[in-house]
Amino acid sequence: MKRLDPVTFRERVADYEAAIVACPEIAKFCSGPDWQLAAHSGLHGQSDDGEIFVFEEEGTWLVFRENAPSVFFPLESAWCFGCPIIGDPESAVALLRRAVSKLSPGGAGFLISGVRIDGHLHAELKKQEAGALRYSEFPTTDCMIIHLSDGIDEWLARRSKKFRRTIRNLSLPEEIVIESAGDGDPETQFSRMLAVQQKTYKWRDGSDIFQSDEYRDFYRDLLGRLSEKGGVRIQFAKKDGEDVAYIFGGVSGNVYRGFQMSYAEEMRSFGLGNILQIDNLRRMEAEGVCHYDLGMHSEYKERWADEREEYIGVFLVLSA
């Protein structure tokens, strides 16, 4: 068992990402370093060299931050999408037990997020309940998934007749063009997205997520990290040369994760949300994306998604 300092962790991030790809039953994009480190910095106010606790053994990883003395949280604990223990579930839980004495002689508590309900990791964690100082489960945030492994036409065939009719009737107005901007300057991209956000009804009623400094910093940081590896995917819809809508997400391997999609309120009647989503689905299919993650559950996503991945969090306190 090796404890990695932040510098060594960054040097071995490719090994960490490879372990995530091979790990079953997790939200792969949100368990990865870009999402997790952006949240660690933007949402939780920590630097990359801050208190990150990383243990690795033969491809099994534990990645936590100390939230309080002897209490360890995943680097992203706002939504709890990702899982901080990566690898074969039995080996990962065994490594967690052995790591306790290295972290705190009096025992330690762990918030383990991104645990698939009734999955293998859930079963392994449940086995610890009898000997734990505390074991509790709580709901976290589910993910809505589109499966593209058999193509967009097959995905459409699985939708309702009403939905298929709506998609068939979509038409991009002549005065609107869609522009791909995924390889642009990240600060310019972020400024363009923020300008669109300020034209939305959520911004006007004060409920827009970008009106929070923490979430704005998170998405700016995430955009920058993904830009370095070519993982950004952004399309803007423009009318008369002005940005009026966008869809923003990222790609890692064959997984696409959607982050934000917005349009100016005066464009509501144009159906730009549906148009951008379908356009993006076709782009991702062409790239070989198989797993299209729409993010957290909402009612409208039920019409689009093939599956609702249900996750829980586990709070586990172990003695040293």
C-alpha positions in Angstrom: 0.0 0.0 0.0 1.4 3.4 -1.1 0.3 6.8 0.0 0.8 9.2 -2.8 1.5 12.9 -2.3 -0.3 15.4 -4.6 2.6 15.7 -7.0 3.0 11.9 -7.4 -0.8 11.6 -7.8 -0.7 14.1 -10.7 2.2 12.1 -12.3 0.2 8.9 -12.1 -3.2 10.3 -13.1 -3.2 8.3 -16.3 -3.0 5.1 -14.2 -5.8 6.4 -12.0 -8.0 7.1 -15.1 -7.3 3.6 -16.5 -8.4 2.0 -13.2 -11.7 4.1 -13.4 -12.3 2.8 -16.9 -12.0 -0.8 -15.7 -14.0 -0.3 -12.5 -17.7 -1.5 -12.7 -20.8 0.3 -11.4 -19.5 3.8 -11.0 -20.2 7.1 -12.7 -16.9 7.1 -14.6 -16.6 10.7 -15.7 -17.5 12.2 -12.3 -15.2 9.7 -10.5 -12.3 10.9 -12.7 -9.7 13.5 -11.8 -11.0 16.4 -13.8 -14.4 16.5 -12.1 -13.0 15.6 -8.7 -10.1 18.1 -8.7 -12.2 20.9 -10.1 -14.7 20.4 -7.3 -11.9 20.1 -4.7 -10.7 23.6 -5.9 -13.8 25.4 -7.0 -16.5 24.1 -4.7 -14.5 23.2 -1.6 -11.8 25.9 -1.7 -8.8 23.7 -1.7 -5.7 23.8 -3.9 -4.4 20.8 -5.9 -1.6 20.6 -3.3 -4.1 20.7 -0.4 -5.0 17.8 1.9 -5.6 15.1 -0.6 -5.3 11.5 0.8 -4.4 9.0 -2.0 -3.6 5.4 -1.4 -2.9 2.9 -4.3 -2.2 -0.8 -4.4 -2.0 -2.9 -7.5 -4.6 -0.7 -9.4 -6.9 -0.1 -6.4 -7.2 3.5 -5.4 -8.6 5.5 -2.5 -8.9 9.3 -3.1 -10.2 11.5 -0.3 -9.9 14.9 1.4 -10.0 15.5 5.1 -13.2 17.3 5.7 -12.8 17.4 9.5 -10.3 15.8 11.9 -10.3 12.0 11.0 -13.3 12.4 8.7 -12.7 11.9 5.0 -14.9 13.0 2.1 -14.6 12.5 -1.6 -13.0 15.5 -3.4 -16.5 16.3 -4.8 -19.2 16.1 -2.1 -21.6 18.7 -3.4 -23.6 16.2 -5.5 -21.7 13.0 -4.6 -21.7 11.8 -8.2 -18.3 10.1 -8.2 -16.9 7.2 -6.1 -13.7 7.8 -4.1 -12.7 4.1 -4.0 -11.7 2.5 -7.3 -11.0 -1.1 -8.2 -12.3 -4.5 -7.4 -14.9 -3.9 -4.6 -13.5 -6.6 -2.3 -9.9 -5.3 -2.7 -11.0 -1.7 -2.4 -12.8 -2.2 0.9 -9.9 -4.2 2.2 -7.5 -1.4 1.3 -9.8 1.1 3.0 -9.7 -0.9 6.2 -5.9 -1.0 6.2 -5.6 2.7 5.4 -7.3 3.7 8.6 -4.3 3.2 10.8 -2.2 5.3 8.4 -4.7 8.2 8.6 -5.7 8.3 12.3 -4.7 6.1 15.3 -8.1 6.6 16.8 -10.1 5.4 13.8 -11.6 7.3 10.9 -14.9 8.1 9.2 -15.4 7.9 5.4 -18.1 9.3 3.3 -18.2 7.0 0.3 -20.3 8.4 -2.5 -21.3 7.1 -5.9 -22.2 3.6 -4.6 -24.6 1.8 -7.0 -27.6 0.5 -5.1 -27.4 -3.3 -4.7 -24.1 -3.4 -6.6 -21.0 -5.3 -5.7 -19.4 -2.4 -3.8 -22.6 -1.8 -1.9 -22.6 -5.5 -0.8 -18.9 -5.3 0.3 -19.6 -2.2 2.3 -22.6 -3.7 4.0 -20.3 -6.5 5.2 -18.5 -4.0 7.3 -21.6 -2.9 9.1 -21.3 -5.5 11.9 -17.8 -4.5 13.0 -18.0 -0.7 12.2 -18.3 2.0 14.8 -21.0 3.5 12.6 -22.6 2.5 9.3 -25.3 4.6 7.6 -26.7 5.0 4.1 -28.2 8.1 2.5 -29.6 9.1 -0.9 -27.3 11.0 -3.3 -27.7 12.1 -6.9 -28.8 9.7 -9.6 -27.7 9.9 -13.3 -29.9 9.8 -16.4 -28.2 7.7 -19.1 -28.6 7.4 -22.9 -27.1 4.3 -24.4 -25.6 4.9 -27.8 -23.7 1.7 -28.3 -26.2 0.6 -30.9 -26.6 4.1 -32.5 -28.9 7.0 -32.4 -31.5 5.4 -34.6 -32.0 2.5 -32.2 -32.1 4.9 -29.3 -34.9 6.8 -31.1 -36.7 3.5 -31.7 -36.9 3.0 -28.0 -38.6 6.4 -27.4 -42.4 7.0 -27.4 -44.3 7.8 -30.6 -44.9 11.3 -29.3 -41.2 11.9 -28.6 -40.2 10.6 -32.0 -42.8 12.8 -33.7 -41.4 15.8 -31.8 -37.8 15.0 -32.9 -38.9 14.5 -36.5 -40.5 17.9 -36.6 -37.5 19.7 -35.3 -36.1 22.2 -37.7 -33.2 24.7 -37.3 -34.5 28.1 -38.4 -32.5 29.6 -41.3 -31.4 32.6 -39.2 -29.8 30.3 -36.6 -26.5 28.5 -37.0 -24.8 26.0 -34.7 -21.1 26.5 -34.1 -18.7 24.0 -32.5 -16.3 25.7 -30.1 -14.8 22.8 -28.2 -11.2 23.6 -29.1 -11.3 27.3 -28.4 -9.7 29.3 -25.6 -11.4 28.2 -22.4 -11.7 31.7 -20.9 -13.4 32.9 -24.1 -15.7 29.9 -24.1 -16.7 30.5 -20.5 -17.4 34.2 -21.1 -19.6 33.3 -24.0 -21.6 30.7 -21.9 -21.9 33.2 -19.1 -23.3 35.8 -21.5 -26.0 33.4 -22.6 -26.8 32.5 -19.0 -27.5 36.1 -18.2 -30.3 36.0 -20.8 -32.1 33.1 -19.2 -35.2 33.1 -17.0 -33.2 31.5 -14.2 -30.8 34.4 -14.2 -33.6 36.9 -14.1 -35.3 35.2 -11.1 -32.0 34.7 -9.3 -31.9 30.9 -9.4 -29.1 30.3 -11.9 -26.3 28.1 -10.8 -23.7 30.4 -12.4 -24.8 33.2 -9.9 -23.0 31.2 -7.2 -19.2 32.0 -7.0 -18.4 28.5 -6.0 -20.2 26.8 -8.9 -19.0 29.4 -11.4 -15.4 28.6 -10.3 -16.1 24.9 -10.5 -17.2 25.0 -14.1 -14.5 27.4 -15.1 -11.9 25.1 -13.6 -13.4 22.0 -15.1 -13.5 23.7 -18.5 -9.8 24.5 -18.2 -8.8 21.0 -17.1 -10.7 19.4 -19.9 -9.4 21.9 -22.5 -5.8 20.7 -21.8 -6.6 17.2 -22.9 -9.1 18.0 -25.7 -12.1 16.8 -23.7 -14.3 19.9 -24.0 -17.4 19.7 -26.1 -19.3 22.9 -26.6 -21.8 24.0 -29.3 -23.2 27.5 -29.5 -26.4 28.5 -31.4 -26.0 31.9 -33.0 -28.6 34.3 -34.3 -27.5 37.4 -36.3 -23.9 36.7 -35.0 -25.0 36.6 -31.4 -24.8 33.6 -29.1 -28.4 32.7 -28.0 -27.9 29.1 -26.7 -25.2 26.5 -25.9 -24.7 22.9 -24.8 -21.6 22.2 -22.7 -20.1 18.8 -21.8 -17.0 16.7 -21.7 -15.7 13.4 -23.1 -13.5 10.8 -21.4 -13.0 7.6 -23.4 -16.3 6.5 -24.7 -18.3 8.5 -22.0 -19.9 11.9 -22.6 -21.0 13.8 -19.5 -23.4 16.8 -20.0 -22.8 19.8 -17.7 -25.0 22.7 -18.8 -27.4 23.7 -21.5 -29.1 27.0 -21.7 -30.9 29.4 -24.1 -31.9 33.0 -24.1 -35.5 33.3 -22.9 -36.6 35.1 -26.0 -35.6 32.0 -28.0 -37.9 29.6 -26.1 -40.3 29.0 -29.0 -37.5 27.9 -31.3 -37.0 24.5 -29.5 -33.2 25.1 -29.3 -32.8 22.8 -26.3 -34.1 19.8 -28.3 -32.2 20.9 -31.4 -28.9 21.2 -29.6 -29.3 17.9 -27.7 -30.1 16.0 -30.9 -27.2 17.6 -32.7 -24.9 16.8 -29.9 -26.1 13.2 -29.8 -25.2 12.8 -33.4 -21.8 14.3 -32.9 -21.1 12.0 -30.0 -22.3 8.9 -31.9 -19.8 9.9 -34.7 -17.1 10.1 -32.0 -17.8 6.6 -30.7 -19.4 7.6 -27.5 -21.5 4.7 -26.0 -22.5 6.1 -22.6 -24.2 9.6 -22.8 -24.7 10.9 -19.2 -27.3 13.6 -19.0 -26.5 14.3 -15.4 -28.9 14.4 -12.5 -32.6 13.3 -12.7 -35.2 15.8 -13.9 -38.6 15.1 -15.4 -37.8 16.1 -18.9 -34.8 13.8 -19.0 -37.1 10.8 -18.5 -38.2 11.2 -22.1 -34.6 11.1 -23.3 -32.9 8.5 -21.0 -32.7 4.8 -21.4 -31.7 4.2 -17.7 -31.7 5.9 -14.4 -28.6 4.9 -12.5 -29.4 5.1 -8.8 -26.7 5.8 -6.3 -26.4 6.1 -2.6 -23.7 7.3 -0.2 -22.4 5.4 2.8 -20.9 6.9 5.9 -18.6 4.3 7.5 -16.6 4.8 10.7 -13.8 2.2 11.3 -11.5 1.6 14.2 -7.7 1.6 13.6 
